[in-house]
Amino acid sequence: LHRTELVADPSAPREARASSRETCRRWSLPPAIASAVVDLASELVSNAARHGHGPVVLALELGTGQVSVSVFDDGPGHPELLPYRPGLSERGLGLHLVQRLSDRWGWTGDGHGKWVWARVSLPSDPSAEQVLPGRR
């Protein structure tokens, strides 16, 4: 488990990318998985920094067969996958990216904030080329 606390400001996504990139390198993740993890961390932290007030927490966990990216913020409400309207959607597209890059995503809340999480499966054969979800 690797946790990073970030300030809820515009620099948070950049810091999340750097932290998650370094963690993926230490864990020797395949390039396609590492790229997905970095992009997921950046997008989830960006949302948390935009909607929360206090610190944002990024947690990466390497489990059996998967990597989990979880982000905590103290903002109100919950994440919602908004409909995409070509040429009209100005915001709310980030969760579409999260959905596309992950095998599963969701959130849990406790009245004091929420964790938004996404999971990416690891290839069963590390030498095999990984095909990301949604790109099969």
N, C-alpha and C positions, 0 to 999 in steps of 0.2 A: 504494500500500500504506500502510495506517495501522496502527501497532502501539501497544498500550497495555499496560503492565505493572501488574498489580493485586495487592494483598495478598489472600491466600486467607482472607478473613473475610466476615462477613455484609454488609458494605458493598459488596463487589465487584460484585454484580449491578446495584446502583443506579449505580455509577460506570461500568459497562459500557454501561448504557442512555444515560447522558449523553454519553459519548464517541462511541458509535455514532450517536446522534441528530445530533450536531454534524458528524460525518463525512458522513452521508447528506445533510445540508443543504449542506455544501460541494460535494458531488458532484452536487447538484441531482437527486436520485433522485425518481421519482414517489412520492406519498404511500403507496400500498399497498406498494411495494417497501421504502421506508424503514421503515414499520411492521413488516414482516416481519423486516428486518435487525435492528432494535432488539430485537424479541422473541426472535429467535434468539440474539443476543449475550447477552442477559440470562439466558436459560435455560442456554446452554452454560457461561457463566461461573459461574452458580449451582451447576451440577453440579461444575465443576472446583474451586471453592472448598470444596465439601463433601467432595470425595474427595482433594484434593491437600494438600500441606503447605507447599510453597514458593510463590513468586510464580506467579500465573496470567497468561498472556499472551493478549491478545485481538488478533487480526489481521483487518482488513477489507481486501479487495482488490477493486477495480473492474476487471473484465476485459472482454473483448469479449463482450457479450451476457449477462453474469452478474455477480453480486456474490457473493463468497465470504466466509463468516464462519468463522474458525478459532480454536480456543481450546486452549492448552497447559496441562497440569497434570502434576505429578510423582507423582500418586497411582498406586497399583497397580491392576491389573485393566483392564477395558475396558468401554466403554458397551454396554449390552444393552437392547434393546427388550423390556420385560416385558409379559406379557399383561395386558390390562385386564379387571378383574373388577368390574362395577358394585357400588358399595356396600362393596367389600372392599379395593380398591386404595388404599393410603395413601401410597405413594411409587412412583417409577418412571414417572410419567406424563409427565415433561418431554420424554422422547425421542419420545413420541407427538406432542407439539406441534411438535417439531423436524421430524419426518417430514411433518407436515401443512403446515407453512409453507415447506418447502424442496422443490426439485425433486429433490435428491439429498443424502444425508448419509452420513458414514462416519467412520472413524478410522484413524490410523496410529500405531504405537508403535515405540520404539527401545530399550527396556530402561531408559531414564532418564526415561520419561514418555510422554505421548501427546498427539497433536493430534486433536481432534474437529472436524469441519468440516461445513458445510452450504452449499449453493449455491442461489441464487435467480436465475432467469432474468429478464433485462430485456426489456421489450416491444420488439419490432422497430420499432414505430411509437411514438415517445415521446408522441404526442398521443392514442394509443388508451388506453382504460381497461384497466388490468392486472387479470387474473383470477389470483388466487394458486392455486398447486397445491392440489389437494384440494377446491377450491371451484368446480369447473367444472360 
